[in-house]
Amino acid sequence: MEWATLVEVHGTADCDAWGQASIELGAGDSPAQFKAIAAIPEAVRGGVLARIPATAFKGSAVWQLRVVVRHRNGRSQEARFRLQLG
C-alpha cells in the first residue's frame, strides 16, 4: 500500500439551486490563473470538501484555494482562502 500526505479542506459548499462545485488552486497572492484540483459532487455543510495531495502545493510558498459553487441557472459564487506554507 502506498501512502500519501493529504491536505484536508473543510467547509461548506451549498446553494438553493445546486449545479456543481469545485476547488481550484492558484499560486501566489493574486493568481493569474487557477487550476481545478477537486470536484465537489454534492452539497456539503460543515464537512470535508476535498482531500488534496500535498504534492499539489509544490512551487510556491503562498497559495489561494478557491471554492466555486455553480447554480443550475449558470450563476456562480466563490470563496477564497490564502494558504501560507513554511
Number of C-alpha atoms within 10 A of each C-alpha: 2 3 5 9 10 13 14 12 14 14 13 15 26 20 16 8 13 16 18 20 24 19 24 18 21 20 21 16 13 11 12 8 9 14 12 14 15 16 15 17 12 12 17 16 11 10 12 14 24 18 14 17 13 12 11 11 17 9 10 11 13 18 21 20 21 19 24 21 24 20 17 13 9 10 10 14 13 13 13 13 11 15 15 12 9 5
